[in-house]
Amino acid sequence: MGIQQKLFDDYDYDIVDEFITHFSIMTYQMENLIIYLAKKEQYKENIEELFRIAHNIKSAAGFLKIEPILKLATLLEEVLEEAREIEGPANDDFIDWLLAIKDQFDKYKDDLENDAEEFSDLDTNIIKIPTNLEKN
């Protein structure tokens, strides 16, 4: 039994289907938000929207007990909380790290949609959280 089928067995079909749909939409939106963090005039607005996306993913994944997505969204939300305190723009290391997170979410989305037996392994670059987020 794959990931998606287990979710359908454990939860109402509509709830799972809605999660997968919204997860797909939110991960799609992330890329442009991340790229434009390099522009000071868009930094604050984009960091707030990314934080909202991370929080929504975390909440929904927590409700459905989807641990890999929950853990990654929690990590992302914590780093974005710190990023909300700076003026921006973001430096290249932070942008690359965020893009790695987005790519990992895409893998998880594909795992769900394809009813994979288990989630894809975590990209090891994600554990290398940048210590400096702002461009000097």
Z-matrix of the N, CA and C atoms (Angstrom, degrees):
N
C 1 1.450
C 2 1.522 1 108.79
N 3 1.325 2 115.77 1 132.38
C 4 1.449 3 120.96 2 -178.31
C 5 1.532 4 112.62 3 -85.50
N 6 1.319 5 114.58 4 175.78
C 7 1.460 6 122.12 5 -177.97
C 8 1.529 7 111.19 6 -58.78
N 9 1.319 8 116.26 7 -49.43
C 10 1.459 9 120.27 8 -176.72
C 11 1.530 10 110.76 9 -63.51
N 12 1.308 11 117.23 10 -45.02
C 13 1.460 12 120.15 11 -178.83
C 14 1.524 13 111.26 12 -62.60
N 15 1.320 14 116.86 13 -38.91
C 16 1.473 15 119.84 14 177.70
C 17 1.526 16 110.20 15 -62.48
N 18 1.337 17 116.74 16 -41.26
C 19 1.465 18 119.79 17 177.49
C 20 1.528 19 110.60 18 -63.22
N 21 1.324 20 117.09 19 -41.79
C 22 1.464 21 120.44 20 178.63
C 23 1.531 22 110.90 21 -64.34
N 24 1.329 23 117.12 22 -33.51
C 25 1.464 24 120.45 23 177.49
C 26 1.528 25 111.67 24 -71.08
N 27 1.338 26 116.31 25 -34.05
C 28 1.466 27 121.16 26 -175.06
C 29 1.528 28 113.96 27 -89.01
N 30 1.327 29 117.38 28 -24.15
C 31 1.465 30 121.55 29 -173.78
C 32 1.525 31 110.01 30 -135.37
N 33 1.302 32 114.54 31 164.10
C 34 1.461 33 121.40 32 176.59
C 35 1.535 34 109.84 33 -59.50
N 36 1.329 35 115.98 34 136.43
C 37 1.463 36 121.60 35 -178.21
C 38 1.529 37 112.05 36 -52.72
N 39 1.338 38 116.86 37 -45.39
C 40 1.470 39 120.88 38 -176.71
C 41 1.524 40 112.19 39 -62.85
N 42 1.323 41 117.60 40 -37.07
C 43 1.470 42 121.18 41 179.47
C 44 1.527 43 110.25 42 -65.98
N 45 1.311 44 116.32 43 -45.42
C 46 1.470 45 120.66 44 179.78
C 47 1.517 46 110.44 45 -65.59
N 48 1.322 47 116.78 46 -45.57
C 49 1.457 48 121.05 47 179.96
C 50 1.532 49 110.93 48 -61.14
N 51 1.326 50 116.46 49 -41.84
C 52 1.466 51 120.33 50 178.25
C 53 1.526 52 111.11 51 -64.78
N 54 1.336 53 117.14 52 -40.13
C 55 1.465 54 119.64 53 177.47
C 56 1.527 55 110.26 54 -60.16
N 57 1.319 56 117.20 55 -49.42
C 58 1.468 57 120.81 56 -177.69
C 59 1.527 58 110.58 57 -60.46
N 60 1.328 59 117.30 58 -42.79
C 61 1.466 60 121.53 59 178.89
C 62 1.521 61 111.22 60 -62.43
N 63 1.327 62 116.96 61 -49.90
C 64 1.469 63 120.17 62 -178.05
C 65 1.527 64 111.94 63 -69.29
N 66 1.327 65 116.95 64 -36.45
C 67 1.464 66 120.60 65 176.46
C 68 1.527 67 109.90 66 -59.80
N 69 1.327 68 116.39 67 -42.89
C 70 1.460 69 121.41 68 178.33
C 71 1.533 70 111.27 69 -62.44
N 72 1.314 71 116.91 70 -45.43
C 73 1.470 72 121.18 71 179.39
C 74 1.524 73 110.91 72 -62.36
N 75 1.329 74 116.44 73 -46.17
C 76 1.471 75 119.74 74 -177.52
C 77 1.526 76 112.12 75 -65.47
N 78 1.325 77 117.14 76 -40.97
C 79 1.468 78 118.27 77 179.44
C 80 1.530 79 111.01 78 -67.98
N 81 1.318 80 116.34 79 -33.35
C 82 1.469 81 120.12 80 177.11
C 83 1.534 82 110.39 81 -64.04
N 84 1.316 83 117.08 82 -40.59
C 85 1.466 84 121.64 83 -178.59
C 86 1.527 85 113.10 84 -68.13
N 87 1.299 86 117.18 85 -23.97
C 88 1.463 87 121.05 86 -172.73
C 89 1.526 88 114.16 87 -62.64
N 90 1.317 89 118.09 88 -39.18
C 91 1.467 90 120.41 89 -171.03
C 92 1.528 91 113.15 90 -57.90
N 93 1.322 92 118.14 91 -51.85
C 94 1.467 93 119.64 92 -179.95
C 95 1.525 94 111.74 93 -65.10
N 96 1.323 95 116.56 94 -37.96
C 97 1.467 96 119.71 95 177.21
C 98 1.524 97 110.53 96 -59.78
N 99 1.320 98 116.47 97 -42.31
C 100 1.464 99 121.39 98 -179.63
C 101 1.524 100 111.08 99 -66.90
N 102 1.308 101 117.06 100 -49.27
C 103 1.468 102 121.03 101 -176.84
C 104 1.527 103 111.02 102 -58.65
N 105 1.324 104 116.77 103 -41.11
C 106 1.465 105 119.93 104 -177.32
C 107 1.527 106 113.92 105 -79.86
N 108 1.323 107 117.71 106 2.55
C 109 1.469 108 119.92 107 170.93
C 110 1.522 109 111.13 108 -66.91
N 111 1.313 110 116.27 109 -16.50
C 112 1.467 111 121.05 110 178.38
C 113 1.530 112 111.63 111 -74.40
N 114 1.316 113 117.06 112 -11.45
C 115 1.469 114 121.53 113 179.35
C 116 1.530 115 108.23 114 -103.40
N 117 1.323 116 115.17 115 118.68
C 118 1.466 117 120.93 116 -175.76
C 119 1.521 118 112.30 117 -54.80
N 120 1.322 119 117.38 118 -40.08
C 121 1.466 120 120.48 119 -176.04
C 122 1.538 121 112.79 120 -69.39
N 123 1.319 122 118.66 121 -15.72
C 124 1.464 123 121.24 122 179.28
C 125 1.526 124 112.33 123 -110.40
N 126 1.314 125 116.63 124 -3.93
C 127 1.459 126 120.73 125 -172.59
C 128 1.530 127 112.91 126 -58.24
N 129 1.314 128 117.74 127 -56.56
C 130 1.467 129 121.62 128 -174.08
C 131 1.530 130 111.99 129 -59.08
N 132 1.309 131 116.42 130 -47.90
C 133 1.462 132 120.47 131 -178.86
C 134 1.530 133 110.91 132 -62.63
N 135 1.330 134 116.37 133 -43.83
C 136 1.463 135 120.16 134 -177.88
C 137 1.522 136 112.30 135 -70.50
N 138 1.320 137 117.69 136 -37.32
C 139 1.463 138 119.86 137 -179.78
C 140 1.527 139 109.45 138 -67.08
N 141 1.326 140 116.69 139 -36.85
C 142 1.469 141 120.66 140 177.50
C 143 1.528 142 110.93 141 -65.96
N 144 1.320 143 117.40 142 -40.94
C 145 1.466 144 120.66 143 179.08
C 146 1.530 145 110.78 144 -68.05
N 147 1.325 146 117.48 145 -40.35
C 148 1.465 147 120.26 146 176.05
C 149 1.526 148 111.13 147 -62.83
N 150 1.326 149 116.51 148 -39.75
C 151 1.462 150 120.51 149 177.67
C 152 1.531 151 110.09 150 -61.92
N 153 1.334 152 116.88 151 -43.97
C 154 1.466 153 121.40 152 179.16
C 155 1.532 154 110.34 153 -60.59
N 156 1.333 155 116.56 154 -43.30
C 157 1.464 156 121.02 155 178.95
C 158 1.529 157 110.24 156 -62.43
N 159 1.328 158 117.29 157 -47.38
C 160 1.467 159 121.10 158 -179.86
C 161 1.527 160 110.42 159 -59.99
N 162 1.324 161 116.33 160 -43.25
C 163 1.463 162 120.57 161 -179.60
C 164 1.534 163 111.00 162 -64.12
N 165 1.321 164 117.22 163 -43.05
C 166 1.462 165 120.67 164 179.45
C 167 1.529 166 111.88 165 -65.43
N 168 1.319 167 116.71 166 -41.68
C 169 1.467 168 120.08 167 177.31
C 170 1.522 169 109.74 168 -63.07
N 171 1.336 170 115.90 169 -45.09
C 172 1.464 171 120.31 170 -179.78
C 173 1.525 172 110.95 171 -59.08
N 174 1.312 173 116.59 172 -46.59
C 175 1.466 174 120.66 173 -178.08
C 176 1.528 175 111.55 174 -62.78
N 177 1.313 176 116.65 175 -47.45
C 178 1.469 177 120.52 176 -177.92
C 179 1.530 178 111.31 177 -67.90
N 180 1.328 179 116.91 178 -42.72
C 181 1.466 180 120.15 179 179.05
C 182 1.530 181 110.44 180 -66.07
N 183 1.320 182 116.68 181 -34.52
C 184 1.461 183 120.12 182 176.76
C 185 1.516 184 111.22 183 -65.16
N 186 1.318 185 116.57 184 -42.81
C 187 1.465 186 121.23 185 178.74
C 188 1.527 187 110.94 186 -59.73
N 189 1.333 188 115.88 187 -42.01
C 190 1.470 189 121.24 188 -178.29
C 191 1.531 190 112.43 189 -88.54
N 192 1.318 191 117.06 190 0.39
C 193 1.469 192 122.83 191 178.74
C 194 1.535 193 112.24 192 56.42
N 195 1.343 194 115.16 193 44.28
C 196 1.464 195 121.12 194 177.49
C 197 1.526 196 106.33 195 -95.29
N 198 1.317 197 116.20 196 87.36
C 199 1.462 198 123.10 197 -168.72
C 200 1.533 199 115.40 198 -55.73
N 201 1.343 200 120.23 199 -48.87
C 202 1.476 201 117.93 200 -177.97
C 203 1.532 202 112.54 201 -60.12
N 204 1.323 203 116.88 202 -41.30
C 205 1.464 204 120.10 203 179.93
C 206 1.519 205 109.75 204 -70.57
N 207 1.316 206 117.05 205 -41.29
C 208 1.465 207 121.69 206 178.25
C 209 1.526 208 111.21 207 -59.06
N 210 1.311 209 117.28 208 -47.59
C 211 1.478 210 121.18 209 -178.54
C 212 1.525 211 111.58 210 -64.07
N 213 1.326 212 116.51 211 -43.18
C 214 1.469 213 119.67 212 -179.44
C 215 1.528 214 110.69 213 -67.77
N 216 1.311 215 117.33 214 -41.66
C 217 1.468 216 120.72 215 179.32
C 218 1.526 217 110.80 216 -66.30
N 219 1.319 218 117.52 217 -35.68
C 220 1.466 219 121.28 218 177.27
C 221 1.520 220 110.47 219 -64.85
N 222 1.330 221 116.76 220 -46.26
C 223 1.461 222 120.62 221 176.90
C 224 1.523 223 110.61 222 -59.36
N 225 1.328 224 116.49 223 -47.05
C 226 1.460 225 120.96 224 -179.93
C 227 1.524 226 110.63 225 -59.96
N 228 1.303 227 117.42 226 -45.33
C 229 1.464 228 120.87 227 -179.48
C 230 1.533 229 110.89 228 -61.04
N 231 1.319 230 117.63 229 -40.61
C 232 1.469 231 121.20 230 179.75
C 233 1.520 232 111.39 231 -64.23
N 234 1.322 233 117.56 232 -43.07
C 235 1.464 234 120.41 233 179.32
C 236 1.532 235 110.11 234 -68.88
N 237 1.311 236 116.71 235 -40.22
C 238 1.464 237 119.89 236 178.93
C 239 1.526 238 111.45 237 -66.43
N 240 1.319 239 117.27 238 -31.48
C 241 1.471 240 120.37 239 175.18
C 242 1.526 241 109.79 240 -59.31
N 243 1.321 242 116.59 241 -43.36
C 244 1.470 243 121.26 242 176.12
C 245 1.526 244 110.27 243 -65.67
N 246 1.324 245 117.11 244 -41.06
C 247 1.472 246 121.59 245 -178.08
C 248 1.522 247 112.00 246 -66.18
N 249 1.323 248 117.31 247 -23.17
C 250 1.467 249 120.85 248 177.99
C 251 1.530 250 111.89 249 -68.38
N 252 1.327 251 116.11 250 -19.10
C 253 1.469 252 121.60 251 -176.93
C 254 1.528 253 113.02 252 -85.19
N 255 1.315 254 117.81 253 -12.28
C 256 1.461 255 119.75 254 -178.79
C 257 1.525 256 110.13 255 -101.64
N 258 1.323 257 115.50 256 162.93
C 259 1.463 258 121.20 257 -176.84
C 260 1.526 259 113.32 258 -84.43
N 261 1.329 260 116.20 259 -24.21
C 262 1.458 261 119.28 260 -176.91
C 263 1.519 262 110.50 261 84.52
N 264 1.274 263 117.69 262 174.28
C 265 1.459 264 127.63 263 3.45
C 266 1.529 265 112.44 264 -76.86
N 267 1.328 266 115.32 265 168.14
C 268 1.456 267 121.27 266 178.83
C 269 1.523 268 110.08 267 -76.22
N 270 1.335 269 114.91 268 148.76
C 271 1.468 270 118.41 269 176.37
C 272 1.534 271 110.29 270 -85.77
N 273 1.316 272 115.74 271 170.19
C 274 1.469 273 121.90 272 -175.26
C 275 1.531 274 112.34 273 -61.96
N 276 1.345 275 117.57 274 -38.06
C 277 1.470 276 120.18 275 -179.80
C 278 1.521 277 111.22 276 -62.69
N 279 1.324 278 116.41 277 -42.04
C 280 1.464 279 120.79 278 179.69
C 281 1.532 280 110.21 279 -67.04
N 282 1.312 281 117.15 280 -43.43
C 283 1.465 282 120.85 281 178.88
C 284 1.529 283 110.29 282 -62.74
N 285 1.320 284 117.39 283 -44.45
C 286 1.471 285 120.45 284 178.50
C 287 1.522 286 111.34 285 -61.94
N 288 1.329 287 116.77 286 -40.09
C 289 1.462 288 121.09 287 178.90
C 290 1.533 289 110.21 288 -63.84
N 291 1.317 290 116.01 289 -44.58
C 292 1.470 291 119.96 290 178.60
C 293 1.531 292 111.39 291 -62.98
N 294 1.320 293 116.73 292 -38.23
C 295 1.472 294 120.08 293 177.46
C 296 1.534 295 111.11 294 -66.15
N 297 1.331 296 116.85 295 -34.46
C 298 1.470 297 120.27 296 175.74
C 299 1.532 298 110.42 297 -65.48
N 300 1.325 299 116.74 298 -38.54
C 301 1.469 300 121.46 299 175.97
C 302 1.530 301 109.69 300 -62.55
N 303 1.323 302 116.15 301 -46.78
C 304 1.469 303 121.27 302 179.74
C 305 1.531 304 110.18 303 -59.56
N 306 1.334 305 116.82 304 -43.94
C 307 1.466 306 120.84 305 178.66
C 308 1.534 307 111.23 306 -62.38
N 309 1.342 308 116.37 307 -38.07
C 310 1.459 309 119.87 308 178.66
C 311 1.526 310 110.45 309 -66.52
N 312 1.330 311 116.59 310 -42.30
C 313 1.464 312 119.78 311 175.10
C 314 1.528 313 110.78 312 -59.08
N 315 1.336 314 116.95 313 -39.52
C 316 1.470 315 120.34 314 177.47
C 317 1.529 316 111.15 315 -61.59
N 318 1.330 317 116.72 316 -40.16
C 319 1.473 318 119.81 317 177.41
C 320 1.524 319 110.44 318 -63.40
N 321 1.327 320 116.09 319 -43.12
C 322 1.463 321 120.12 320 178.98
C 323 1.532 322 110.78 321 -63.65
N 324 1.330 323 116.24 322 -39.43
C 325 1.469 324 120.96 323 177.92
C 326 1.527 325 109.70 324 -61.28
N 327 1.334 326 116.63 325 -45.91
C 328 1.461 327 120.94 326 178.15
C 329 1.537 328 111.00 327 -62.54
N 330 1.331 329 116.13 328 -39.88
C 331 1.470 330 120.09 329 178.04
C 332 1.528 331 110.54 330 -59.67
N 333 1.337 332 115.99 331 -43.33
C 334 1.464 333 120.49 332 178.44
C 335 1.527 334 111.00 333 -64.76
N 336 1.326 335 115.95 334 -51.00
C 337 1.463 336 120.62 335 -176.13
C 338 1.528 337 112.49 336 -63.37
N 339 1.317 338 117.09 337 -33.44
C 340 1.463 339 121.63 338 -178.64
C 341 1.528 340 112.54 339 -92.16
N 342 1.333 341 116.78 340 4.21
C 343 1.462 342 122.93 341 179.54
C 344 1.531 343 111.39 342 52.59
N 345 1.334 344 115.05 343 46.27
C 346 1.463 345 120.85 344 179.27
C 347 1.531 346 110.08 345 -61.13
N 348 1.308 347 115.79 346 156.50
C 349 1.464 348 120.66 347 179.04
C 350 1.528 349 111.67 348 -66.91
N 351 1.341 350 115.90 349 -33.56
C 352 1.464 351 120.63 350 177.82
C 353 1.518 352 108.67 351 -151.95
N 354 1.327 353 114.79 352 166.74
C 355 1.453 354 119.29 353 -179.73
C 356 1.523 355 111.30 354 -74.84
N 357 1.323 356 115.70 355 152.25
C 358 1.469 357 122.44 356 177.07
C 359 1.523 358 110.04 357 -60.65
N 360 1.337 359 114.99 358 152.64
C 361 1.461 360 120.15 359 176.50
C 362 1.520 361 109.94 360 -64.61
N 363 1.312 362 115.36 361 149.56
C 364 1.459 363 121.95 362 178.33
C 365 1.522 364 110.29 363 -71.77
N 366 1.317 365 116.59 364 133.81
C 367 1.460 366 122.45 365 174.49
C 368 1.528 367 107.84 366 -63.35
N 369 1.308 368 117.03 367 123.94
C 370 1.471 369 120.84 368 -176.26
C 371 1.525 370 113.01 369 -64.62
N 372 1.332 371 117.98 370 -20.17
C 373 1.470 372 120.00 371 177.01
C 374 1.530 373 112.12 372 -64.95
N 375 1.304 374 116.67 373 -21.85
C 376 1.462 375 120.61 374 -178.04
C 377 1.526 376 111.73 375 -68.67
N 378 1.317 377 116.99 376 -30.55
C 379 1.468 378 118.23 377 -179.51
C 380 1.525 379 112.31 378 -74.83
N 381 1.322 380 116.91 379 -10.20
C 382 1.474 381 121.55 380 177.92
C 383 1.539 382 108.48 381 -92.59
N 384 1.325 383 115.27 382 71.30
C 385 1.469 384 120.83 383 -177.34
C 386 1.522 385 108.10 384 -68.21
N 387 1.343 386 118.10 385 128.40
C 388 1.456 387 119.49 386 179.11
C 389 1.527 388 111.21 387 -64.47
N 390 1.312 389 116.18 388 139.74
C 391 1.462 390 120.41 389 -178.92
C 392 1.517 391 111.36 390 -86.16
N 393 1.312 392 116.40 391 -28.05
C 394 1.463 393 121.16 392 177.41
C 395 1.535 394 106.84 393 -113.84
N 396 1.311 395 116.54 394 124.63
C 397 1.455 396 120.20 395 -175.38
C 398 1.523 397 113.83 396 -101.66
N 399 1.310 398 115.72 397 -19.95
C 400 1.458 399 120.95 398 -171.66
C 401 1.521 400 111.62 399 -101.61
N 402 1.331 401 114.69 400 142.63
C 403 1.448 402 120.81 401 175.81
C 404 1.529 403 108.40 402 -69.59
N 405 1.310 404 116.33 403 136.40
C 406 1.481 405 120.38 404 -178.90
C 407 1.505 406 112.11 405 -81.64
